């Protein structure tokens, strides 16, 4: 499965989880082969924390690379 954002893409194994809301994607951090930093933009910063935004990032899903 390929996860794409406006900034980049990540290829990873996907699993349907009935506890996740339809239309939402949850991707854990810390996987070398599926680095979520590839999907984020270092200039899209949360004004309260000053950290890069890691939630609410619009993505699309597709098969393969």
C-alpha positions as CSV (number, residue, x, y, z in Angstrom):
1,X,0.0,0.0,0.0
2,X,1.3,3.5,-0.8
3,X,0.3,6.4,1.4
4,X,0.7,9.8,-0.3
5,X,0.5,13.3,1.0
6,X,1.2,16.7,-0.7
7,X,4.8,16.3,0.4
8,X,5.7,12.7,-0.3
9,X,4.9,9.1,-0.1
10,X,5.5,6.0,2.0
11,X,5.0,2.3,1.0
12,X,3.9,0.1,3.9
13,X,1.8,-2.9,4.8
14,X,-1.8,-1.9,5.6
15,X,-4.3,-3.5,7.9
16,X,-8.0,-2.6,8.3
17,X,-8.7,-1.8,12.0
18,X,-12.4,-1.6,12.9
19,X,-11.6,0.7,15.8
20,X,-10.3,3.4,13.5
21,X,-12.9,5.8,12.0
22,X,-13.8,5.3,8.4
23,X,-11.7,7.7,6.2
24,X,-8.9,8.0,8.8
25,X,-5.4,6.5,8.6
26,X,-3.3,5.8,11.7
27,X,0.4,5.3,11.0
28,X,2.8,4.7,14.0
29,X,6.2,6.4,14.1
30,X,9.5,4.6,14.4
31,X,9.5,2.3,11.4
32,X,12.6,2.6,9.3
33,X,10.9,1.4,6.1
34,X,7.7,3.5,6.6
35,X,9.1,6.8,7.8
36,X,6.1,9.1,8.4
37,X,8.4,12.2,8.1
38,X,8.2,11.6,4.4
39,X,4.5,12.7,4.6
40,X,5.0,15.8,6.7
41,X,6.2,19.3,5.9
42,X,8.8,20.9,8.2
43,X,7.2,24.3,7.4
44,X,3.7,23.1,8.6
45,X,4.2,23.8,12.3
46,X,1.7,23.8,15.2
47,X,1.6,27.4,16.6
48,X,1.0,26.2,20.2
49,X,3.8,23.6,20.4
50,X,6.2,24.8,17.7
51,X,6.4,21.2,16.4
52,X,5.8,19.8,12.9
53,X,2.1,18.8,12.5
54,X,1.9,15.0,12.5
55,X,-1.9,14.6,12.8
56,X,-4.6,15.8,10.5
57,X,-2.3,15.4,7.5
58,X,-4.4,14.7,4.3
59,X,-3.4,11.5,2.6
60,X,-4.5,9.2,-0.2
61,X,-4.0,5.4,-0.3
62,X,-3.1,3.4,-3.4
63,X,-1.8,0.0,-4.3
64,X,1.9,-0.6,-4.8
65,X,4.7,1.9,-5.2
